[in-house]
Amino acid sequence: MPSHRSSPLDPLLRVADNALKTLTGGLHAHRPMPRGAGARTALDASSRDLAGRLMRVNHVGEVCAQALYQGQALGTRNAALRACFLDAAADECDHLAWCAQRLEELGARRSLLDPLWYAGAFTLGLVAGRAAGDKASLGFVVETEHQVEQHLASHLQRLPADDTDSRAVVTQMQADEVRHAQTATRLGGVALAPQLRWAMRAAAKVMTTTAHWV
């Protein structure tokens, strides 16, 4: 059979494929979903509702992670860095699938605004990859992962103590995000300007607050 020849359209087709699979549940985990140790305790209605809302926010974060990495991969002209971004996106597939599975188990829905979250994060990633340069783009990853790690830490404080399965998922996600930040730093990521870090935190606050309810 003839080998596939690279086409200028290939990156765009990859982005379209990722967006479709991200928004329709077509991305699957490579690792089994973490589970809490010991016997499971049935959650009361209030605890189930809170856990569902928090895991919906986490699912939105993973939708944004897919979009961000795809945008940065499309934006960079460095082939090695592009491969790094795509590898990170593949790693985040686990988180996305775990959150989706846990939402289903809790009887909770995904955010109704997932297409909007994906579009916004993809645009940010593309701009960072194309206009800011590779070191700043990597710095964007470092700052994003640091903020996500702090956000997950706050969820570990808020999740019901009896919801050991959600807590196990969030704990593993947190460890993975720390590793991603360390990798981006090792590859040369530079610290972002304070104003940009503040703007990223403000945007994340809007997203997490909205996704908690919608």
Secondary structure as a PSIPRED ss2 file (coil, helix, strand):
# PSIPRED VFORMAT (PSIPRED V4.0)

   1 M C   1.000  0.000  0.000
   2 P C   1.000  0.000  0.000
   3 S C   1.000  0.000  0.000
   4 H C   1.000  0.000  0.000
   5 R C   1.000  0.000  0.000
   6 S C   1.000  0.000  0.000
   7 S C   1.000  0.000  0.000
   8 P C   1.000  0.000  0.000
   9 L C   1.000  0.000  0.000
  10 D H   0.000  1.000  0.000
  11 P H   0.000  1.000  0.000
  12 L H   0.000  1.000  0.000
  13 L H   0.000  1.000  0.000
  14 R H   0.000  1.000  0.000
  15 V H   0.000  1.000  0.000
  16 A H   0.000  1.000  0.000
  17 D H   0.000  1.000  0.000
  18 N H   0.000  1.000  0.000
  19 A H   0.000  1.000  0.000
  20 L H   0.000  1.000  0.000
  21 K H   0.000  1.000  0.000
  22 T H   0.000  1.000  0.000
  23 L H   0.000  1.000  0.000
  24 T H   0.000  1.000  0.000
  25 G C   1.000  0.000  0.000
  26 G C   1.000  0.000  0.000
  27 L C   1.000  0.000  0.000
  28 H C   1.000  0.000  0.000
  29 A C   1.000  0.000  0.000
  30 H C   1.000  0.000  0.000
  31 R C   1.000  0.000  0.000
  32 P C   1.000  0.000  0.000
  33 M C   1.000  0.000  0.000
  34 P C   1.000  0.000  0.000
  35 R C   1.000  0.000  0.000
  36 G C   1.000  0.000  0.000
  37 A C   1.000  0.000  0.000
  38 G C   1.000  0.000  0.000
  39 A C   1.000  0.000  0.000
  40 R C   1.000  0.000  0.000
  41 T C   1.000  0.000  0.000
  42 A C   1.000  0.000  0.000
  43 L C   1.000  0.000  0.000
  44 D C   1.000  0.000  0.000
  45 A H   0.000  1.000  0.000
  46 S H   0.000  1.000  0.000
  47 S H   0.000  1.000  0.000
  48 R H   0.000  1.000  0.000
  49 D H   0.000  1.000  0.000
  50 L H   0.000  1.000  0.000
  51 A H   0.000  1.000  0.000
  52 G H   0.000  1.000  0.000
  53 R H   0.000  1.000  0.000
  54 L H   0.000  1.000  0.000
  55 M H   0.000  1.000  0.000
  56 R H   0.000  1.000  0.000
  57 V H   0.000  1.000  0.000
  58 N H   0.000  1.000  0.000
  59 H H   0.000  1.000  0.000
  60 V H   0.000  1.000  0.000
  61 G H   0.000  1.000  0.000
  62 E H   0.000  1.000  0.000
  63 V H   0.000  1.000  0.000
  64 C H   0.000  1.000  0.000
  65 A H   0.000  1.000  0.000
  66 Q H   0.000  1.000  0.000
  67 A H   0.000  1.000  0.000
  68 L H   0.000  1.000  0.000
  69 Y H   0.000  1.000  0.000
  70 Q H   0.000  1.000  0.000
  71 G H   0.000  1.000  0.000
  72 Q H   0.000  1.000  0.000
  73 A H   0.000  1.000  0.000
  74 L H   0.000  1.000  0.000
  75 G H   0.000  1.000  0.000
  76 T C   1.000  0.000  0.000
  77 R C   1.000  0.000  0.000
  78 N C   1.000  0.000  0.000
  79 A H   0.000  1.000  0.000
  80 A H   0.000  1.000  0.000
  81 L H   0.000  1.000  0.000
  82 R H   0.000  1.000  0.000
  83 A H   0.000  1.000  0.000
  84 C H   0.000  1.000  0.000
  85 F H   0.000  1.000  0.000
  86 L H   0.000  1.000  0.000
  87 D H   0.000  1.000  0.000
  88 A H   0.000  1.000  0.000
  89 A H   0.000  1.000  0.000
  90 A H   0.000  1.000  0.000
  91 D H   0.000  1.000  0.000
  92 E H   0.000  1.000  0.000
  93 C H   0.000  1.000  0.000
  94 D H   0.000  1.000  0.000
  95 H H   0.000  1.000  0.000
  96 L H   0.000  1.000  0.000
  97 A H   0.000  1.000  0.000
  98 W H   0.000  1.000  0.000
  99 C H   0.000  1.000  0.000
 100 A H   0.000  1.000  0.000
 101 Q H   0.000  1.000  0.000
 102 R H   0.000  1.000  0.000
 103 L H   0.000  1.000  0.000
 104 E H   0.000  1.000  0.000
 105 E H   0.000  1.000  0.000
 106 L H   0.000  1.000  0.000
 107 G C   1.000  0.000  0.000
 108 A C   1.000  0.000  0.000
 109 R C   1.000  0.000  0.000
 110 R C   1.000  0.000  0.000
 111 S C   1.000  0.000  0.000
 112 L C   1.000  0.000  0.000
 113 L C   1.000  0.000  0.000
 114 D H   0.000  1.000  0.000
 115 P H   0.000  1.000  0.000
 116 L H   0.000  1.000  0.000
 117 W H   0.000  1.000  0.000
 118 Y H   0.000  1.000  0.000
 119 A H   0.000  1.000  0.000
 120 G H   0.000  1.000  0.000
 121 A H   0.000  1.000  0.000
 122 F H   0.000  1.000  0.000
 123 T H   0.000  1.000  0.000
 124 L H   0.000  1.000  0.000
 125 G H   0.000  1.000  0.000
 126 L H   0.000  1.000  0.000
 127 V H   0.000  1.000  0.000
 128 A H   0.000  1.000  0.000
 129 G H   0.000  1.000  0.000
 130 R H   0.000  1.000  0.000
 131 A H   0.000  1.000  0.000
 132 A C   1.000  0.000  0.000
 133 G C   1.000  0.000  0.000
 134 D H   0.000  1.000  0.000
 135 K H   0.000  1.000  0.000
 136 A H   0.000  1.000  0.000
 137 S H   0.000  1.000  0.000
 138 L H   0.000  1.000  0.000
 139 G H   0.000  1.000  0.000
 140 F H   0.000  1.000  0.000
 141 V H   0.000  1.000  0.000
 142 V H   0.000  1.000  0.000
 143 E H   0.000  1.000  0.000
 144 T H   0.000  1.000  0.000
 145 E H   0.000  1.000  0.000
 146 H H   0.000  1.000  0.000
 147 Q H   0.000  1.000  0.000
 148 V H   0.000  1.000  0.000
 149 E H   0.000  1.000  0.000
 150 Q H   0.000  1.000  0.000
 151 H H   0.000  1.000  0.000
 152 L H   0.000  1.000  0.000
 153 A H   0.000  1.000  0.000
 154 S H   0.000  1.000  0.000
 155 H H   0.000  1.000  0.000
 156 L H   0.000  1.000  0.000
 157 Q H   0.000  1.000  0.000
 158 R H   0.000  1.000  0.000
 159 L C   1.000  0.000  0.000
 160 P C   1.000  0.000  0.000
 161 A C   1.000  0.000  0.000
 162 D C   1.000  0.000  0.000
 163 D C   1.000  0.000  0.000
 164 T H   0.000  1.000  0.000
 165 D H   0.000  1.000  0.000
 166 S H   0.000  1.000  0.000
 167 R H   0.000  1.000  0.000
 168 A H   0.000  1.000  0.000
 169 V H   0.000  1.000  0.000
 170 V H   0.000  1.000  0.000
 171 T H   0.000  1.000  0.000
 172 Q H   0.000  1.000  0.000
 173 M H   0.000  1.000  0.000
 174 Q H   0.000  1.000  0.000
 175 A H   0.000  1.000  0.000
 176 D H   0.000  1.000  0.000
 177 E H   0.000  1.000  0.000
 178 V H   0.000  1.000  0.000
 179 R H   0.000  1.000  0.000
 180 H H   0.000  1.000  0.000
 181 A H   0.000  1.000  0.000
 182 Q H   0.000  1.000  0.000
 183 T H   0.000  1.000  0.000
 184 A H   0.000  1.000  0.000
 185 T H   0.000  1.000  0.000
 186 R H   0.000  1.000  0.000
 187 L C   1.000  0.000  0.000
 188 G C   1.000  0.000  0.000
 189 G C   1.000  0.000  0.000
 190 V C   1.000  0.000  0.000
 191 A C   1.000  0.000  0.000
 192 L C   1.000  0.000  0.000
 193 A C   1.000  0.000  0.000
 194 P H   0.000  1.000  0.000
 195 Q H   0.000  1.000  0.000
 196 L H   0.000  1.000  0.000
 197 R H   0.000  1.000  0.000
 198 W H   0.000  1.000  0.000
 199 A H   0.000  1.000  0.000
 200 M H   0.000  1.000  0.000
 201 R H   0.000  1.000  0.000
 202 A H   0.000  1.000  0.000
 203 A H   0.000  1.000  0.000
 204 A H   0.000  1.000  0.000
 205 K H   0.000  1.000  0.000
 206 V H   0.000  1.000  0.000
 207 M H   0.000  1.000  0.000
 208 T H   0.000  1.000  0.000
 209 T H   0.000  1.000  0.000
 210 T H   0.000  1.000  0.000
 211 A H   0.000  1.000  0.000
 212 H H   0.000  1.000  0.000
 213 W H   0.000  1.000  0.000
 214 V C   1.000  0.000  0.000
